[in-house]
């Protein structure tokens, strides 16, 4: 579940339905989802906060974080 949540290509709803039809337990689902969505959430929130100031070092650091999250998912 954790690996699937880290890949941004899989739609959230489809993963939910797929998990319901597999042998994934609720505890594994809950922990995998909770931990798996944190890096992307942090990166998107930080990018949203930095987008008002493009060209600043913070903007490029956050953009690098977002790209790292996307590359890590692959």
N, CA, C, O and CB atoms as a CASP TS submission, in Angstrom:
PFRMAT TS
TARGET T0000
AUTHOR 0000-0000-0000
METHOD Language model
MODEL 1
PARENT N/A
ATOM      1  N   UNK     1       0.812  -1.172   0.000  1.00  0.00           N
ATOM      2  CA  UNK     1       0.000   0.000   0.000  1.00  0.00           C
ATOM      3  C   UNK     1       0.862   1.244   0.000  1.00  0.00           C
ATOM      4  O   UNK     1       0.551   2.223  -0.678  1.00  0.00           O
ATOM      5  CB  UNK     1      -0.927  -0.006   1.177  1.00  0.00           C
ATOM      6  N   UNK     2       1.943   1.208   0.758  1.00  0.00           N
ATOM      7  CA  UNK     2       2.837   2.358   0.826  1.00  0.00           C
ATOM      8  C   UNK     2       3.454   2.657  -0.531  1.00  0.00           C
ATOM      9  O   UNK     2       3.513   3.815  -0.946  1.00  0.00           O
ATOM     10  CB  UNK     2       3.934   2.119   1.857  1.00  0.00           C
ATOM     11  N   UNK     3       3.904   1.642  -1.212  1.00  0.00           N
ATOM     12  CA  UNK     3       4.518   1.845  -2.527  1.00  0.00           C
ATOM     13  C   UNK     3       3.519   2.396  -3.538  1.00  0.00           C
ATOM     14  O   UNK     3       3.878   3.235  -4.363  1.00  0.00           O
ATOM     15  CB  UNK     3       5.105   0.535  -3.043  1.00  0.00           C
ATOM     16  N   UNK     4       2.302   1.947  -3.486  1.00  0.00           N
ATOM     17  CA  UNK     4       1.281   2.418  -4.421  1.00  0.00           C
ATOM     18  C   UNK     4       0.923   3.870  -4.138  1.00  0.00           C
ATOM     19  O   UNK     4       0.704   4.642  -5.072  1.00  0.00           O
ATOM     20  CB  UNK     4       0.026   1.537  -4.339  1.00  0.00           C
ATOM     21  N   UNK     5       0.861   4.250  -2.886  1.00  0.00           N
ATOM     22  CA  UNK     5       0.524   5.630  -2.534  1.00  0.00           C
ATOM     23  C   UNK     5       1.636   6.602  -2.914  1.00  0.00           C
ATOM     24  O   UNK     5       1.363   7.777  -3.162  1.00  0.00           O
ATOM     25  CB  UNK     5       0.237   5.735  -1.043  1.00  0.00           C
ATOM     26  N   UNK     6       2.880   6.137  -2.965  1.00  0.00           N
ATOM     27  CA  UNK     6       3.987   7.014  -3.324  1.00  0.00           C
ATOM     28  C   UNK     6       4.054   7.304  -4.820  1.00  0.00           C
ATOM     29  O   UNK     6       4.663   8.293  -5.229  1.00  0.00           O
ATOM     30  CB  UNK     6       5.284   6.404  -2.872  1.00  0.00           C
ATOM     31  N   UNK     7       3.447   6.471  -5.629  1.00  0.00           N
ATOM     32  CA  UNK     7       3.454   6.677  -7.083  1.00  0.00           C
ATOM     33  C   UNK     7       2.294   7.603  -7.445  1.00  0.00           C
ATOM     34  O   UNK     7       1.133   7.233  -7.265  1.00  0.00           O
ATOM     35  CB  UNK     7       3.344   5.310  -7.856  1.00  0.00           C
ATOM     36  N   UNK     8       2.591   8.801  -7.951  1.00  0.00           N
ATOM     37  CA  UNK     8       1.512   9.754  -8.216  1.00  0.00           C
ATOM     38  C   UNK     8       0.691   9.434  -9.460  1.00  0.00           C
ATOM     39  O   UNK     8      -0.248  10.167  -9.773  1.00  0.00           O
ATOM     40  CB  UNK     8       2.085  11.125  -8.352  1.00  0.00           C
ATOM     41  N   UNK     9       1.012   8.382 -10.163  1.00  0.00           N
ATOM     42  CA  UNK     9       0.298   8.044 -11.391  1.00  0.00           C
ATOM     43  C   UNK     9      -1.000   7.281 -11.148  1.00  0.00           C
ATOM     44  O   UNK     9      -1.886   7.264 -12.003  1.00  0.00           O
ATOM     45  CB  UNK     9       1.188   7.235 -12.283  1.00  0.00           C
ATOM     46  N   UNK    10      -1.110   6.653  -9.986  1.00  0.00           N
ATOM     47  CA  UNK    10      -2.297   5.866  -9.692  1.00  0.00           C
ATOM     48  C   UNK    10      -3.359   6.760  -9.056  1.00  0.00           C
ATOM     49  O   UNK    10      -3.104   7.365  -8.015  1.00  0.00           O
ATOM     50  CB  UNK    10      -1.952   4.679  -8.763  1.00  0.00           C
ATOM     51  N   UNK    11      -4.536   6.855  -9.655  1.00  0.00           N
ATOM     52  CA  UNK    11      -5.601   7.672  -9.067  1.00  0.00           C
ATOM     53  C   UNK    11      -6.015   7.144  -7.697  1.00  0.00           C
ATOM     54  O   UNK    11      -6.127   5.937  -7.485  1.00  0.00           O
ATOM     55  CB  UNK    11      -6.816   7.712  -9.997  1.00  0.00           C
ATOM     56  N   UNK    12      -6.234   8.058  -6.793  1.00  0.00           N
ATOM     57  CA  UNK    12      -6.533   7.709  -5.404  1.00  0.00           C
ATOM     58  C   UNK    12      -7.766   6.813  -5.300  1.00  0.00           C
ATOM     59  O   UNK    12      -7.746   5.819  -4.574  1.00  0.00           O
ATOM     60  CB  UNK    12      -6.740   8.974  -4.577  1.00  0.00           C
ATOM     61  N   UNK    13      -8.815   7.148  -6.003  1.00  0.00           N
ATOM     62  CA  UNK    13     -10.045   6.361  -5.936  1.00  0.00           C
ATOM     63  C   UNK    13      -9.881   4.948  -6.450  1.00  0.00           C
ATOM     64  O   UNK    13     -10.421   4.003  -5.875  1.00  0.00           O
ATOM     65  CB  UNK    13     -11.124   7.040  -6.708  1.00  0.00           C
ATOM     66  N   UNK    14      -9.133   4.802  -7.537  1.00  0.00           N
ATOM     67  CA  UNK    14      -8.913   3.458  -8.093  1.00  0.00           C
ATOM     68  C   UNK    14      -8.133   2.580  -7.130  1.00  0.00           C
ATOM     69  O   UNK    14      -8.409   1.388  -7.001  1.00  0.00           O
ATOM     70  CB  UNK    14      -8.170   3.546  -9.428  1.00  0.00           C
ATOM     71  N   UNK    15      -7.167   3.172  -6.459  1.00  0.00           N
ATOM     72  CA  UNK    15      -6.387   2.406  -5.476  1.00  0.00           C
ATOM     73  C   UNK    15      -7.288   1.984  -4.318  1.00  0.00           C
ATOM     74  O   UNK    15      -7.153   0.875  -3.801  1.00  0.00           O
ATOM     75  CB  UNK    15      -5.183   3.242  -4.949  1.00  0.00           C
ATOM     76  N   UNK    16      -8.191   2.846  -3.915  1.00  0.00           N
ATOM     77  CA  UNK    16      -9.125   2.493  -2.842  1.00  0.00           C
ATOM     78  C   UNK    16      -9.966   1.278  -3.230  1.00  0.00           C
ATOM     79  O   UNK    16     -10.096   0.331  -2.454  1.00  0.00           O
ATOM     80  CB  UNK    16     -10.042   3.686  -2.511  1.00  0.00           C
ATOM     81  N   UNK    17     -10.533   1.310  -4.434  1.00  0.00           N
ATOM     82  CA  UNK    17     -11.351   0.186  -4.889  1.00  0.00           C
ATOM     83  C   UNK    17     -10.517  -1.085  -5.056  1.00  0.00           C
ATOM     84  O   UNK    17     -10.967  -2.173  -4.696  1.00  0.00           O
ATOM     85  CB  UNK    17     -12.039   0.534  -6.208  1.00  0.00           C
ATOM     86  N   UNK    18      -9.319  -0.952  -5.594  1.00  0.00           N
ATOM     87  CA  UNK    18      -8.460  -2.122  -5.771  1.00  0.00           C
ATOM     88  C   UNK    18      -8.098  -2.741  -4.429  1.00  0.00           C
ATOM     89  O   UNK    18      -8.062  -3.964  -4.299  1.00  0.00           O
ATOM     90  CB  UNK    18      -7.189  -1.744  -6.536  1.00  0.00           C
ATOM     91  N   UNK    19      -7.832  -1.913  -3.440  1.00  0.00           N
ATOM     92  CA  UNK    19      -7.496  -2.437  -2.113  1.00  0.00           C
ATOM     93  C   UNK    19      -8.676  -3.164  -1.491  1.00  0.00           C
ATOM     94  O   UNK    19      -8.492  -4.119  -0.737  1.00  0.00           O
ATOM     95  CB  UNK    19      -7.038  -1.307  -1.193  1.00  0.00           C
ATOM     96  N   UNK    20      -9.880  -2.720  -1.801  1.00  0.00           N
ATOM     97  CA  UNK    20     -11.068  -3.378  -1.249  1.00  0.00           C
ATOM     98  C   UNK    20     -11.243  -4.788  -1.801  1.00  0.00           C
ATOM     99  O   UNK    20     -11.813  -5.649  -1.131  1.00  0.00           O
ATOM    100  CB  UNK    20     -12.314  -2.552  -1.544  1.00  0.00           C
ATOM    101  N   UNK    21     -10.763  -5.031  -3.007  1.00  0.00           N
ATOM    102  CA  UNK    21     -10.909  -6.347  -3.629  1.00  0.00           C
ATOM    103  C   UNK    21      -9.701  -7.249  -3.434  1.00  0.00           C
ATOM    104  O   UNK    21      -9.662  -8.353  -3.978  1.00  0.00           O
ATOM    105  CB  UNK    21     -11.169  -6.185  -5.091  1.00  0.00           C
ATOM    106  N   UNK    22      -8.713  -6.798  -2.668  1.00  0.00           N
ATOM    107  CA  UNK    22      -7.533  -7.613  -2.394  1.00  0.00           C
ATOM    108  C   UNK    22      -7.518  -8.003  -0.926  1.00  0.00           C
ATOM    109  O   UNK    22      -8.448  -7.710  -0.175  1.00  0.00           O
ATOM    110  CB  UNK    22      -6.235  -6.857  -2.770  1.00  0.00           C
ATOM    111  N   UNK    23      -6.449  -8.666  -0.537  1.00  0.00           N
ATOM    112  CA  UNK    23      -6.327  -9.133   0.841  1.00  0.00           C
ATOM    113  C   UNK    23      -5.618  -8.121   1.740  1.00  0.00           C
ATOM    114  O   UNK    23      -5.081  -8.494   2.783  1.00  0.00           O
ATOM    115  CB  UNK    23      -5.584 -10.451   0.872  1.00  0.00           C
ATOM    116  N   UNK    24      -5.610  -6.851   1.351  1.00  0.00           N
ATOM    117  CA  UNK    24      -4.979  -5.827   2.173  1.00  0.00           C
ATOM    118  C   UNK    24      -5.832  -5.609   3.420  1.00  0.00           C
ATOM    119  O   UNK    24      -7.027  -5.329   3.327  1.00  0.00           O
ATOM    120  CB  UNK    24      -4.799  -4.494   1.376  1.00  0.00           C
ATOM    121  N   UNK    25      -5.206  -5.742   4.580  1.00  0.00           N
ATOM    122  CA  UNK    25      -5.925  -5.536   5.837  1.00  0.00           C
ATOM    123  C   UNK    25      -6.132  -4.053   6.098  1.00  0.00           C
ATOM    124  O   UNK    25      -5.438  -3.218   5.518  1.00  0.00           O
ATOM    125  CB  UNK    25      -5.168  -6.178   7.005  1.00  0.00           C
ATOM    126  N   UNK    26      -7.068  -3.724   6.955  1.00  0.00           N
ATOM    127  CA  UNK    26      -7.374  -2.316   7.207  1.00  0.00           C
ATOM    128  C   UNK    26      -6.210  -1.603   7.858  1.00  0.00           C
ATOM    129  O   UNK    26      -5.992  -0.419   7.602  1.00  0.00           O
ATOM    130  CB  UNK    26      -8.607  -2.188   8.081  1.00  0.00           C
ATOM    131  N   UNK    27      -5.451  -2.305   8.702  1.00  0.00           N
ATOM    132  CA  UNK    27      -4.303  -1.684   9.367  1.00  0.00           C
ATOM    133  C   UNK    27      -3.211  -1.356   8.349  1.00  0.00           C
ATOM    134  O   UNK    27      -2.640  -0.265   8.384  1.00  0.00           O
ATOM    135  CB  UNK    27      -3.745  -2.612  10.471  1.00  0.00           C
ATOM    136  N   UNK    28      -2.918  -2.291   7.445  1.00  0.00           N
ATOM    137  CA  UNK    28      -1.922  -2.039   6.406  1.00  0.00           C
ATOM    138  C   UNK    28      -2.373  -0.907   5.482  1.00  0.00           C
ATOM    139  O   UNK    28      -1.569  -0.075   5.062  1.00  0.00           O
ATOM    140  CB  UNK    28      -1.663  -3.317   5.592  1.00  0.00           C
ATOM    141  N   UNK    29      -3.651  -0.890   5.177  1.00  0.00           N
ATOM    142  CA  UNK    29      -4.204   0.170   4.334  1.00  0.00           C
ATOM    143  C   UNK    29      -4.068   1.531   5.012  1.00  0.00           C
ATOM    144  O   UNK    29      -3.642   2.505   4.390  1.00  0.00           O
ATOM    145  CB  UNK    29      -5.679  -0.116   4.010  1.00  0.00           C
ATOM    146  N   UNK    30      -4.430   1.588   6.277  1.00  0.00           N
ATOM    147  CA  UNK    30      -4.395   2.844   7.016  1.00  0.00           C
ATOM    148  C   UNK    30      -2.969   3.375   7.172  1.00  0.00           C
ATOM    149  O   UNK    30      -2.716   4.554   6.921  1.00  0.00           O
ATOM    150  CB  UNK    30      -5.031   2.660   8.385  1.00  0.00           C
ATOM    151  N   UNK    31      -2.050   2.523   7.580  1.00  0.00           N
ATOM    152  CA  UNK    31      -0.660   2.955   7.766  1.00  0.00           C
ATOM    153  C   UNK    31      -0.020   3.297   6.424  1.00  0.00           C
ATOM    154  O   UNK    31       0.656   4.320   6.308  1.00  0.00           O
ATOM    155  CB  UNK    31       0.159   1.859   8.481  1.00  0.00           C
ATOM    156  N   UNK    32      -0.221   2.466   5.420  1.00  0.00           N
ATOM    157  CA  UNK    32       0.355   2.724   4.107  1.00  0.00           C
ATOM    158  C   UNK    32      -0.160   4.010   3.495  1.00  0.00           C
ATOM    159  O   UNK    32       0.607   4.755   2.885  1.00  0.00           O
ATOM    160  CB  UNK    32       0.068   1.575   3.182  1.00  0.00           C
ATOM    161  N   UNK    33      -1.436   4.280   3.648  1.00  0.00           N
ATOM    162  CA  UNK    33      -2.010   5.511   3.116  1.00  0.00           C
ATOM    163  C   UNK    33      -1.516   6.715   3.908  1.00  0.00           C
ATOM    164  O   UNK    33      -1.129   7.727   3.324  1.00  0.00           O
ATOM    165  CB  UNK    33      -3.545   5.447   3.142  1.00  0.00           C
ATOM    166  N   UNK    34      -1.527   6.612   5.218  1.00  0.00           N
ATOM    167  CA  UNK    34      -1.101   7.730   6.058  1.00  0.00           C
ATOM    168  C   UNK    34       0.340   8.139   5.820  1.00  0.00           C
ATOM    169  O   UNK    34       0.644   9.327   5.712  1.00  0.00           O
ATOM    170  CB  UNK    34      -1.283   7.380   7.500  1.00  0.00           C
ATOM    171  N   UNK    35       1.217   7.169   5.740  1.00  0.00           N
ATOM    172  CA  UNK    35       2.637   7.457   5.512  1.00  0.00           C
ATOM    173  C   UNK    35       2.894   7.791   4.042  1.00  0.00           C
ATOM    174  O   UNK    35       3.728   8.643   3.736  1.00  0.00           O
ATOM    175  CB  UNK    35       3.508   6.257   5.944  1.00  0.00           C
ATOM    176  N   UNK    36       2.191   7.132   3.144  1.00  0.00           N
ATOM    177  CA  UNK    36       2.447   7.295   1.717  1.00  0.00           C
ATOM    178  C   UNK    36       2.023   8.629   1.139  1.00  0.00           C
ATOM    179  O   UNK    36       2.598   9.079   0.148  1.00  0.00           O
ATOM    180  CB  UNK    36       1.766   6.228   0.979  1.00  0.00           C
ATOM    181  N   UNK    37       1.031   9.273   1.736  1.00  0.00           N
ATOM    182  CA  UNK    37       0.595  10.554   1.184  1.00  0.00           C
ATOM    183  C   UNK    37       1.310  11.745   1.821  1.00  0.00           C
ATOM    184  O   UNK    37       1.169  12.868   1.337  1.00  0.00           O
ATOM    185  CB  UNK    37      -0.896  10.706   1.361  1.00  0.00           C
ATOM    186  N   UNK    38       2.064  11.529   2.884  1.00  0.00           N
ATOM    187  CA  UNK    38       2.751  12.638   3.547  1.00  0.00           C
ATOM    188  C   UNK    38       3.782  13.357   2.675  1.00  0.00           C
ATOM    189  O   UNK    38       3.749  14.586   2.613  1.00  0.00           O
ATOM    190  CB  UNK    38       3.425  12.132   4.773  1.00  0.00           C
ATOM    191  N   UNK    39       4.701  12.651   1.994  1.00  0.00           N
ATOM    192  CA  UNK    39       5.705  13.383   1.202  1.00  0.00           C
ATOM    193  C   UNK    39       5.087  14.248   0.102  1.00  0.00           C
ATOM    194  O   UNK    39       5.505  15.388  -0.095  1.00  0.00           O
ATOM    195  CB  UNK    39       6.679  12.403   0.578  1.00  0.00           C
ATOM    196  N   UNK    40       4.121  13.728  -0.597  1.00  0.00           N
ATOM    197  CA  UNK    40       3.476  14.496  -1.652  1.00  0.00           C
ATOM    198  C   UNK    40       2.702  15.682  -1.103  1.00  0.00           C
ATOM    199  O   UNK    40       2.716  16.765  -1.688  1.00  0.00           O
ATOM    200  CB  UNK    40       2.553  13.609  -2.449  1.00  0.00           C
ATOM    201  N   UNK    41       2.030  15.479   0.017  1.00  0.00           N
ATOM    202  CA  UNK    41       1.270  16.568   0.632  1.00  0.00           C
ATOM    203  C   UNK    41       2.186  17.694   1.070  1.00  0.00           C
ATOM    204  O   UNK    41       1.897  18.865   0.825  1.00  0.00           O
ATOM    205  CB  UNK    41       0.469  16.055   1.823  1.00  0.00           C
ATOM    206  N   UNK    42       3.286  17.346   1.716  1.00  0.00           N
ATOM    207  CA  UNK    42       4.248  18.364   2.152  1.00  0.00           C
ATOM    208  C   UNK    42       4.819  19.102   0.947  1.00  0.00           C
ATOM    209  O   UNK    42       4.932  20.327   0.970  1.00  0.00           O
ATOM    210  CB  UNK    42       5.388  17.722   2.976  1.00  0.00           C
ATOM    211  N   UNK    43       5.177  18.380  -0.093  1.00  0.00           N
ATOM    212  CA  UNK    43       5.759  19.012  -1.278  1.00  0.00           C
ATOM    213  C   UNK    43       4.762  19.943  -1.967  1.00  0.00           C
ATOM    214  O   UNK    43       5.124  21.048  -2.371  1.00  0.00           O
ATOM    215  CB  UNK    43       6.240  17.944  -2.264  1.00  0.00           C
ATOM    216  N   UNK    44       3.520  19.509  -2.101  1.00  0.00           N
ATOM    217  CA  UNK    44       2.517  20.345  -2.768  1.00  0.00           C
ATOM    218  C   UNK    44       2.166  21.583  -1.940  1.00  0.00           C
ATOM    219  O   UNK    44       1.987  22.664  -2.500  1.00  0.00           O
ATOM    220  CB  UNK    44       1.252  19.531  -3.042  1.00  0.00           C
ATOM    221  N   UNK    45       2.067  21.444  -0.639  1.00  0.00           N
ATOM    222  CA  UNK    45       1.767  22.591   0.214  1.00  0.00           C
ATOM    223  C   UNK    45       2.924  23.583   0.197  1.00  0.00           C
ATOM    224  O   UNK    45       2.709  24.792   0.117  1.00  0.00           O
ATOM    225  CB  UNK    45       1.476  22.134   1.656  1.00  0.00           C
ATOM    226  N   UNK    46       4.141  23.075   0.272  1.00  0.00           N
ATOM    227  CA  UNK    46       5.309  23.963   0.231  1.00  0.00           C
ATOM    228  C   UNK    46       5.413  24.666  -1.115  1.00  0.00           C
ATOM    229  O   UNK    46       5.744  25.851  -1.170  1.00  0.00           O
ATOM    230  CB  UNK    46       6.596  23.174   0.510  1.00  0.00           C
ATOM    231  N   UNK    47       5.136  23.955  -2.192  1.00  0.00           N
ATOM    232  CA  UNK    47       5.173  24.578  -3.515  1.00  0.00           C
ATOM    233  C   UNK    47       4.081  25.630  -3.632  1.00  0.00           C
ATOM    234  O   UNK    47       4.312  26.693  -4.207  1.00  0.00           O
ATOM    235  CB  UNK    47       5.017  23.519  -4.623  1.00  0.00           C
ATOM    236  N   UNK    48       2.920  25.360  -3.109  1.00  0.00           N
ATOM    237  CA  UNK    48       1.838  26.341  -3.126  1.00  0.00           C
ATOM    238  C   UNK    48       2.195  27.600  -2.359  1.00  0.00           C
ATOM    239  O   UNK    48       1.820  28.700  -2.766  1.00  0.00           O
ATOM    240  CB  UNK    48       0.581  25.738  -2.553  1.00  0.00           C
ATOM    241  N   UNK    49       2.912  27.455  -1.259  1.00  0.00           N
ATOM    242  CA  UNK    49       3.331  28.611  -0.484  1.00  0.00           C
ATOM    243  C   UNK    49       4.440  29.391  -1.154  1.00  0.00           C
ATOM    244  O   UNK    49       4.540  30.604  -0.969  1.00  0.00           O
ATOM    245  CB  UNK    49       3.774  28.182   0.875  1.00  0.00           C
ATOM    246  N   UNK    50       5.280  28.716  -1.932  1.00  0.00           N
ATOM    247  CA  UNK    50       6.426  29.363  -2.564  1.00  0.00           C
ATOM    248  C   UNK    50       6.127  29.876  -3.967  1.00  0.00           C
ATOM    249  O   UNK    50       6.922  30.634  -4.521  1.00  0.00           O
ATOM    250  CB  UNK    50       7.579  28.406  -2.619  1.00  0.00           C
ATOM    251  N   UNK    51       5.011  29.484  -4.548  1.00  0.00           N
ATOM    252  CA  UNK    51       4.711  29.856  -5.929  1.00  0.00           C
ATOM    253  C   UNK    51       4.475  31.364  -6.077  1.00  0.00           C
ATOM    254  O   UNK    51       4.616  31.905  -7.174  1.00  0.00           O
ATOM    255  CB  UNK    51       3.486  29.087  -6.421  1.00  0.00           C
ATOM    256  N   UNK    52       4.123  32.031  -5.003  1.00  0.00           N
ATOM    257  CA  UNK    52       3.906  33.475  -5.060  1.00  0.00           C
ATOM    258  C   UNK    52       5.225  34.225  -5.229  1.00  0.00           C
ATOM    259  O   UNK    52       5.227  35.402  -5.589  1.00  0.00           O
ATOM    260  CB  UNK    52       3.186  33.954  -3.797  1.00  0.00           C
ATOM    261  N   UNK    53       6.344  33.553  -4.970  1.00  0.00           N
ATOM    262  CA  UNK    53       7.653  34.183  -5.079  1.00  0.00           C
ATOM    263  C   UNK    53       8.583  33.356  -5.970  1.00  0.00           C
ATOM    264  O   UNK    53       9.597  32.847  -5.492  1.00  0.00           O
ATOM    265  CB  UNK    53       8.273  34.368  -3.686  1.00  0.00           C
ATOM    266  N   UNK    54       8.254  33.216  -7.251  1.00  0.00           N
ATOM    267  CA  UNK    54       9.116  32.419  -8.136  1.00  0.00           C
ATOM    268  C   UNK    54      10.481  33.082  -8.291  1.00  0.00           C
ATOM    269  O   UNK    54      10.602  34.307  -8.295  1.00  0.00           O
ATOM    270  CB  UNK    54       8.454  32.235  -9.520  1.00  0.00           C
ATOM    271  N   UNK    55      11.488  32.251  -8.418  1.00  0.00           N
ATOM    272  CA  UNK    55      12.852  32.752  -8.582  1.00  0.00           C
ATOM    273  C   UNK    55      13.619  32.846  -7.283  1.00  0.00           C
ATOM    274  O   UNK    55      14.831  33.061  -7.302  1.00  0.00           O
ATOM    275  CB  UNK    55      12.823  34.092  -9.227  1.00  0.00           C
ATOM    276  N   UNK    56      12.943  32.689  -6.148  1.00  0.00           N
ATOM    277  CA  UNK    56      13.642  32.737  -4.867  1.00  0.00           C
ATOM    278  C   UNK    56      14.263  31.380  -4.568  1.00  0.00           C
ATOM    279  O   UNK    56      13.833  30.369  -5.124  1.00  0.00           O
ATOM    280  CB  UNK    56      12.682  33.156  -3.732  1.00  0.00           C
ATOM    281  N   UNK    57      15.264  31.344  -3.701  1.00  0.00           N
ATOM    282  CA  UNK    57      15.864  30.055  -3.339  1.00  0.00           C
ATOM    283  C   UNK    57      14.853  29.083  -2.724  1.00  0.00           C
ATOM    284  O   UNK    57      14.960  27.873  -2.923  1.00  0.00           O
ATOM    285  CB  UNK    57      17.009  30.277  -2.366  1.00  0.00           C
ATOM    286  N   UNK    58      13.885  29.599  -1.988  1.00  0.00           N
ATOM    287  CA  UNK    58      12.868  28.726  -1.388  1.00  0.00           C
ATOM    288  C   UNK    58      12.037  28.059  -2.478  1.00  0.00           C
ATOM    289  O   UNK    58      11.715  26.874  -2.381  1.00  0.00           O
ATOM    290  CB  UNK    58      11.952  29.527  -0.431  1.00  0.00           C
ATOM    291  N   UNK    59      11.693  28.813  -3.507  1.00  0.00           N
ATOM    292  CA  UNK    59      10.916  28.264  -4.612  1.00  0.00           C
ATOM    293  C   UNK    59      11.659  27.109  -5.274  1.00  0.00           C
ATOM    294  O   UNK    59      11.073  26.059  -5.538  1.00  0.00           O
ATOM    295  CB  UNK    59      10.606  29.354  -5.642  1.00  0.00           C
ATOM    296  N   UNK    60      12.946  27.305  -5.540  1.00  0.00           N
ATOM    297  CA  UNK    60      13.722  26.255  -6.206  1.00  0.00           C
ATOM    298  C   UNK    60      13.951  25.055  -5.283  1.00  0.00           C
ATOM    299  O   UNK    60      13.997  23.917  -5.749  1.00  0.00           O
ATOM    300  CB  UNK    60      15.070  26.812  -6.681  1.00  0.00           C
ATOM    301  N   UNK    61      14.092  25.302  -3.995  1.00  0.00           N
ATOM    302  CA  UNK    61      14.237  24.191  -3.049  1.00  0.00           C
ATOM    303  C   UNK    61      12.961  23.358  -2.994  1.00  0.00           C
ATOM    304  O   UNK    61      13.011  22.128  -2.977  1.00  0.00           O
ATOM    305  CB  UNK    61      14.586  24.719  -1.643  1.00  0.00           C
ATOM    306  N   UNK    62      11.823  24.036  -2.967  1.00  0.00           N
ATOM    307  CA  UNK    62      10.540  23.330  -2.924  1.00  0.00           C
ATOM    308  C   UNK    62      10.285  22.605  -4.241  1.00  0.00           C
ATOM    309  O   UNK    62       9.775  21.485  -4.240  1.00  0.00           O
ATOM    310  CB  UNK    62       9.390  24.312  -2.625  1.00  0.00           C
ATOM    311  N   UNK    63      10.630  23.222  -5.347  1.00  0.00           N
ATOM    312  CA  UNK    63      10.486  22.562  -6.641  1.00  0.00           C
ATOM    313  C   UNK    63      11.361  21.308  -6.706  1.00  0.00           C
ATOM    314  O   UNK    63      10.944  20.282  -7.243  1.00  0.00           O
ATOM    315  CB  UNK    63      10.853  23.530  -7.783  1.00  0.00           C
ATOM    316  N   UNK    64      12.565  21.396  -6.161  1.00  0.00           N
ATOM    317  CA  UNK    64      13.435  20.217  -6.080  1.00  0.00           C
ATOM    318  C   UNK    64      12.843  19.130  -5.209  1.00  0.00           C
ATOM    319  O   UNK    64      12.965  17.946  -5.521  1.00  0.00           O
ATOM    320  CB  UNK    64      14.797  20.605  -5.548  1.00  0.00           C
ATOM    321  N   UNK    65      12.197  19.524  -4.108  1.00  0.00           N
ATOM    322  CA  UNK    65      11.537  18.552  -3.235  1.00  0.00           C
ATOM    323  C   UNK    65      10.397  17.855  -3.961  1.00  0.00           C
ATOM    324  O   UNK    65      10.228  16.641  -3.846  1.00  0.00           O
ATOM    325  CB  UNK    65      11.012  19.237  -1.970  1.00  0.00           C
ATOM    326  N   UNK    66       9.622  18.623  -4.703  1.00  0.00           N
ATOM    327  CA  UNK    66       8.523  18.034  -5.461  1.00  0.00           C
ATOM    328  C   UNK    66       9.038  17.060  -6.520  1.00  0.00           C
ATOM    329  O   UNK    66       8.479  15.977  -6.696  1.00  0.00           O
ATOM    330  CB  UNK    66       7.688  19.132  -6.119  1.00  0.00           C
ATOM    331  N   UNK    67      10.085  17.437  -7.213  1.00  0.00           N
ATOM    332  CA  UNK    67      10.663  16.539  -8.214  1.00  0.00           C
ATOM    333  C   UNK    67      11.247  15.286  -7.565  1.00  0.00           C
ATOM    334  O   UNK    67      11.176  14.200  -8.140  1.00  0.00           O
ATOM    335  CB  UNK    67      11.745  17.266  -9.018  1.00  0.00           C
ATOM    336  N   UNK    68      11.820  15.430  -6.381  1.00  0.00           N
ATOM    337  CA  UNK    68      12.353  14.259  -5.663  1.00  0.00           C
ATOM    338  C   UNK    68      11.236  13.307  -5.271  1.00  0.00           C
ATOM    339  O   UNK    68      11.395  12.089  -5.355  1.00  0.00           O
ATOM    340  CB  UNK    68      13.129  14.699  -4.408  1.00  0.00           C
ATOM    341  N   UNK    69      10.101  13.859  -4.840  1.00  0.00           N
ATOM    342  CA  UNK    69       8.955  13.016  -4.483  1.00  0.00           C
ATOM    343  C   UNK    69       8.446  12.279  -5.717  1.00  0.00           C
ATOM    344  O   UNK    69       8.151  11.085  -5.661  1.00  0.00           O
ATOM    345  CB  UNK    69       7.820  13.866  -3.856  1.00  0.00           C
ATOM    346  N   UNK    70       8.348  12.999  -6.828  1.00  0.00           N
ATOM    347  CA  UNK    70       7.877  12.355  -8.069  1.00  0.00           C
ATOM    348  C   UNK    70       8.851  11.286  -8.551  1.00  0.00           C
ATOM    349  O   UNK    70       8.434  10.208  -8.975  1.00  0.00           O
ATOM    350  CB  UNK    70       7.675  13.403  -9.172  1.00  0.00           C
ATOM    351  N   UNK    71      10.150  11.583  -8.487  1.00  0.00           N
ATOM    352  CA  UNK    71      11.154  10.590  -8.897  1.00  0.00           C
ATOM    353  C   UNK    71      11.176   9.403  -7.949  1.00  0.00           C
ATOM    354  O   UNK    71      11.373   8.266  -8.376  1.00  0.00           O
ATOM    355  CB  UNK    71      12.545  11.229  -8.962  1.00  0.00           C
ATOM    356  N   UNK    72      10.973   9.665  -6.658  1.00  0.00           N
ATOM    357  CA  UNK    72      10.937   8.576  -5.678  1.00  0.00           C
ATOM    358  C   UNK    72       9.763   7.640  -5.921  1.00  0.00           C
ATOM    359  O   UNK    72       9.847   6.441  -5.654  1.00  0.00           O
ATOM    360  CB  UNK    72      10.862   9.139  -4.263  1.00  0.00           C
ATOM    361  N   UNK    73       8.677   8.189  -6.425  1.00  0.00           N
ATOM    362  CA  UNK    73       7.525   7.360  -6.736  1.00  0.00           C
ATOM    363  C   UNK    73       7.785   6.412  -7.876  1.00  0.00           C
ATOM    364  O   UNK    73       7.261   5.299  -7.907  1.00  0.00           O
ATOM    365  CB  UNK    73       6.351   8.215  -7.059  1.00  0.00           C
ATOM    366  N   UNK    74       8.592   6.854  -8.809  1.00  0.00           N
ATOM    367  CA  UNK    74       8.921   5.977  -9.952  1.00  0.00           C
ATOM    368  C   UNK    74       9.823   4.878  -9.493  1.00  0.00           C
ATOM    369  O   UNK    74      10.221   4.031 -10.293  1.00  0.00           O
ATOM    370  CB  UNK    74       9.587   6.762 -11.099  1.00  0.00           C
TER
END
